[in-house]
Amino acid sequence: MHDLDELLSQCANVNAEMNDLQEASRVLSPYAVEPRYPGGDADPTAAEMEEALRLARRMVDFVLDQLPAEVHP
């Protein structure tokens, strides 16, 4: 599944704090699909790439923080 909004919605059913990542998922979801198809939007700018990376790190850090210490020390 490439729809981060849908994945986030499903995760929020288990942990409502996941809703804090809605803006990040809205921005990042297109990056999972659009580059796969020709004729899409232009390549992202450096600023857009930096923002996407920042948001992706925020999402990864949030998920890792939810894991038990023995999985993610």
LINJO-V579078 format. One line per field, one symbol per residue. ss: DSSP state (@ for helix, = for strand, . for the rest). A space follows every 10 residues. Layout:
ss=???
//
This chain:
ss=...@@@@@@@ @@...@@@@@ @@@@@@@@@@ @@@@@@.... .....@@@@@ @@@@@@@@@@ @@@@@@.... ...
//
